[in-house]
Amino acid sequence: TTLTLFIWALLISHGFSLTCSSQTFTNNNLYTHCLDLPTLTSYLHFTYDESNTTLSITFIATPSKSNGWIAWAINPTRTGRVGAQSLVAYKDSSTAAMTVKTYNISLYSSVVQSKLDFRVWDFREEEMSDGSMMILGKVKVPMELVVKGTMNQIW
């Protein structure tokens, strides 16, 4: 419960309002917590399962333009983008289908699709009727973060 409380405390500092708590999902996913993130009209719904150190998430954001993208990441080592383990959702320009890809951000100058340093699964993406996008899935929280009791998120 210590990590659960710490993650909640870490994320709650970004603000909380009724906006995310009024959101519902077509797949009936239920989450223990939801947060209105302070920028980019974005929201994070999450549940942390301490028994298997799994974080179930739905991240919702509106892209800056109609053919844009959204991203949510955990940076296990620092508070910047370098080192971020990122999930990026966008609409494929050739097929118009939504897709989500993983990116291990090692440099600012080059962003290349790559495997993450920790396990992610059941990921999918959805486009909502208002133009916002969702990234849904599960993250295996690395043991060093569980022991450390802290996690940096980026969106």
Secondary structure, DSSP 8 states (H G I E B T S, - for coil): -HHHHHHHHHHHTT---HHHHT---TT----SEEEEETTTTEEEEEEEETTTTEEEEEEEE--SSTT-EEEEEEESS-SSSTT-EEEEEEE-TTT--EEEEEEE---SS---B---SS-EEEEEEEE-TTS-EEEEEEEE--HHHHHHT--EEE-
